[in-house]
Amino acid sequence: MDYMIRATAGNDSVRVFAVTTKDIVEKAREIHNTSPVATAALGRLLTAAAMMGPMMKGDKDLLTLIINGDGPIGAITVTADSKGNVKGFVNEPNVLIHAKPNGKLDVSGAIGNGKLTVIRDLGLKEPYLGTVDLVSGEIAEDITYYFTASEQVPSSVGLGVLLDRENFVKQAGGFILQLMPDTPDEVITVLEKNLSKIKSVTELLENGKTPEDIAKILLEGFDDFHILQKTPVQFKCNCSRDRMAQALISLGEKEIRDIIKDGKPAELKCQFCQSAYEFSIDDMQKMLKAASE
């Protein structure tokens, strides 16, 4: 079962989020039939969202992460709520590119140059929106740069997705380490030493390490290491027939009348989970009638 933990140490001057997301990423792979490099790219962003979503407090708060690059994979869109539910899709799920010389999937090559946009809808009049240039397309480095540049929170992010020979998801997970304001230099020195011990998140997971273990490695040497929260995380879509009906209505009266003239039902498919919803001619005529009343 996928889950995330939140831990603190150093007199609450540092916090760590660590997560395992194998089931989430495998479900995304199944739903979107993604190529290996698309699985890795989407999986990394889903993993980041699984940790960033629970950073929000409100039950209805919603986080959206969008990577828009000029590479062949196109855009990647992921959303998460504060309860550990995430979903996402990639514009070009079947993209195929050569691996790197070291044999690893070339996620940065698939993404290319572009921007990372983070939208936090906290129920206010306007959502919080932050956009930064992609620094590498490796996603973990891009999220790290976003936290530092846009939110002024010094951070270190590790994300990983490992596939087996049949391209099923074997391991997936990550961590986010963040410094609170006025973190003492001696704390930073210890953290830098601990970070240097972590070469690969998926290697740790392959060796049987749990999110708790990863947090302990990052916060080794602190007597006040404490796990504050453990949250189940899952791929879950909240689409519904009513939501799709609203999307159809938003097309406008002319567009709906044109669909009715064609004499065929309208089928709308959710981009996040691929669920299909069909609306008959009668359904659409009722929508037009309700809109005119």
N, C-alpha and C positions, 0 to 999 in steps of 0.2 A: 504493500500500500504506500502510495506517495504521501509525503508529509514534509512540513517545514518547521524548523525550530528557530527561535529567537533567543539569543544569549547576550549577556553583558559581562564586563569585567573592568578593572582599572578604576574603581569608584565611579562606575557608570560613564566613564569617559570614552568607552568604545563599545560598539554593539555589532553583533554578527547575526546574519540570517543564513541558514544553510538548508538545502532542500534536496530531496530525491524526486525525480520526475519521469522515471522510466515509463510508467503506465500512461501518463499524460502524452508524452511524445509518441509512443507507439499508437495510441488512439488517433492522434493527429495524422500519423503516417497512414493508418488504415482508411480514415475518412477521406483524405485528399489524395491518396495513392501517390505520395511524393517520391521523387528520385532521392538517392542517397544524400546529395548535397543540399537538396531542398529540405529533407528531413532534419539534417543537422542545423541548418539556418533557422527554420521555424522552431525546432526544438530548443535552441539556445534562447530565442526570444520568449518562448512560452515559459522557460525556466526562470528567466529574469522577472517576468510578470508574476509568476507564482510567489516570488519573494516580495516584490514591490507592492502588489495588491494589498496584502495584510499590513503594510506600513500605514495604510489609511485607517481611520477610526470609524467612520459612519457606516451603518448597515447598507446604505444605498450609494455609497461612494463607488465611483467607477474609474478605472485606469485604462488608458489606451496607449499602446506603443506602436509607432509606425516607422518602419525603415523604408525610405524611398531612395533607391540607388539606380545608377545607370547601367548596371550589369544585367545579364540575361534572366535573372530570377525575378526582376521587377520589384514591386513593393511587398512587404511583409506586414501584416496587421494582426495585433494580438490585443485582447482585452482581459481584464481581471477585476474581480471585486475584492472586498475586504475579508471575505469569508473563505478564500482559497479556491474559488472557481475561476478557471481560465479557459479561453478558446482562442483560435487564431486560424489564419489562412495565408497562403502565399500566392501571388498573382500567377506565377508560372511554376506549378508544382512538378512538372516533368523535365525541368531543365537538366541537361547533362553537360558537364565540363570535365576536362582532365584533372586528375588529382595533382597535388603538389609533388615536387621531386622526392619528398620524404614519404610519399604514399598517403598523406592525410588529405581529407576532403578540402577543396579550395572554396571555403565559404566566402572569404573576402573577394575572391575573383568572381563569384556568382553575384555578389551584391554590388561591387564596384564603388564608385564615388557617389556621395549623396548626403542625405540628412536623416537624423533621428529626431522624431517628434514625440514628446511625452505630453499626454493630455490627462489631467486629473479633474474629473467632474465631482465636486464635493457638495453639490446641491445649491451652490450660490448662483447669482445671476449669470456670471460668466465662468466657464471652466478655466482652470489654470493650464496654460500652454507654454511649453518650453521646447525650443528647437536648437539643435547643435549640428555642426558638420560631422560626418563620419570621419573618425581618425584612422580607421584601419579596415572596417567592414568585418572584423572578427567578432563583433557584437559585445563581448565582455569588455573590451577596451573602449568601445563606444559608449556603453552604459557608464563605465568608470568616468569617462570624460564628461558625460552629461551631469552626473552628480556633482562633480567638482566645479564645472563651469557655469551650470545653470542654477544649481541649488546651493552652491558654496558649501558642500559637505564632502570633505576629503574621503575618498572611498577606494576600495580595491574589489574588483568583481572577477569571479571565476565561473565559467560556464562550460559544460561539456556534454556531448552526445556521442556515444559509441555504438556502432552497428556491428552485427555479426556477419558471417559470410553470405547469408541469405538476405541481408539488408534489413532485418528486423532490428528493433532497438534493443540493445543489450544492456546499456547503462545510460542514464541521463541525470544530471543534477547540477548544483552550483552553490556558490556562496556570495554574499555581499558583506564586506567588512567596512564599517564607517566610524569615523572619529567625530566625537562631539566637540563643541567649541572649547578652546583652551585645554586640549589634551596635553598633558606633560610630555616633554621631550623623551624622558626615560621610558614612557609607555610606548611611544612611537618606535623607539629603538628596538624594543622587544617584539613589537608587531612585525617590523621589517624582517627581523631574524626568522620569525615564525613563517611569514609569507614565503621566504626563500626556500622553505622545506617542501612547499607544494608545487610540484611540476605539472600535474594534470589532475583535474577533478575526477575524470573517468577512471584514471589509474587507481585513485583512492577507493572509488566505488567498486572497482573490480577486485580490489583486495579486501572487500567486505566492510569497508568503513561506512558508518552511518552519518547522517547529518550531525548528530551529537558528537561523533568522533572528529568530524571535520572542524566543528566549532572549537573543540578542545585543542586541536592542533594549532589553530589560529590564535587561541588565547592561552597557550601554554605559558606557565610562569606566573600566572595571576592567581592569588589565593582566593579571590572573591568571584571566580568564574561561576556564573549562575544562569541556568536555563529558565527563561521567563514564560515561554509560550511554546506549545506544540500544536500545529494546525494541520489537519488533513487537507490535501490539495488534489484537485481533479479537473479533468477536461469536462466542462459542462456548458451547454448552450441553452440560453433562455429564450430562443425563438419560439413563436407560437403563431397560430392561424390569425389571431387578432393583430399581432405585430405585422405580419405579412399583408394583411388587409389594409392597414394604415400605409404601408409602403406602396401598395397599388394605388390607393386613393391619392397619394402624394404625386403620382405621375400627372394628375390633372384631368379635367373632364374630357378634353379633346382626345387625349391619348387613350383613355378608357373607351370612348365611343368608337375609336378606330379599331380597338381590339374586338369590340362587340360586332362591328361590321364584318370582320374576318370570319365570324361565326364559329370560332373555336374557343374552348376554355383557355384561361390564362394560367400558366404554371410559374410560380416563383420559387426559387431555390435559395435556401440560406447559404451564404458564402462560408459561414463558420463551420456548420455541421452537415451541409449538403442535404438537409431535410427538404422535401418538396411539398408545396401546398398548391392545390388546384382550386381555381375559382371559375364557376360556371357562368354562362351568359346571364342567367337569372341572378346570380350573386352580384355581378357587376352592374346590372340594371338597378338592383336594390341600392347599391352604393351611390349611384348617380341620383336616385330619388331622394335618399337621405341627405345628400349634399345640397340639394336644391331646396330642402324644407327649412 
